[in-house]
Amino acid sequence: MRFFNDLADLNAADIRDLVAFAGRLDENPQPRALEGKVLALLFLNPSLRTLASFQSAMTRLGGGVFVISPEMSI
């Protein structure tokens, strides 16, 4: 998978591959499936529930995450 900033950057085949990958992980969790991957979360209007969900999912799959928000520049 390449880098992307917007779902619109992906073509239909890429999206199908991501959905299929998610389905495989749902059926057969792999704790290291995203090892070495980093997810950047940009929150302009913070949502604690969404933030916690993304952070916990990445952690469970072996990836890392960092958060960027407007409050961080203060």
N, C-alpha and C positions, 0 to 999 in steps of 0.2 A: 504494500500500500504506500502510496506517495503522500506527501503533505497536502493538506487542504484546509481552507479557512471557512468554507461555506459548502453546504450540501449541494448547492448548485454547481460546484466545481467537479462533481462526480457525474459520470455517465450512468446510464441505466444498468449496465453490466456490473459496474463498481458497486452500485447500491444493492443489487441482487447478491453479489458476493458477500457484502457486509451483513446482510440479513441472514444469509445461509450460515455464515460464521457464527453469528449470534445464536442461531438455532442450535448449532452443534454444541456451543458452550452451555446453552441452557439444558440440553439433554445429557451432556457429559462434561461437567465443570473441570477445567484444567487450571489449577492454581498458578501456573507460570505462563499462561497463554499470551499475556501481554508484557512479559518480562522485557525490559529494555525500551519499552514504549513510554512516552510521556504525554499526558493530556493537559493542555492549557485551558483553564476555565476562565472566560471573560464574563464577569457579572456586572452589568451596568445597573440593574435593579436586583439586588441580592435576594435569593430565595434559599433559605437555610435547608429546606427539605431537598431541593434539587441539588444543591451543593453537596450535602451529606451523601446523597444517593450516588452521585458521580464519583466522589472521593472513595466511598466504600467499595464500589464496583471495581475501580481501577486497582485498589489495594488487594482485593480478593483475587484478582487475575494477575497479580505480580507486577503491575505497572506503577508508574509514579504520576503525581498530579501537582500542579501549582495553580494558584488562584490570582487573578488580576481583577482589581476593582477600583473604582474612582476614589474610594476612601484611603487607598494605599498611598496616594500622593500627598497626603496631608502631613 
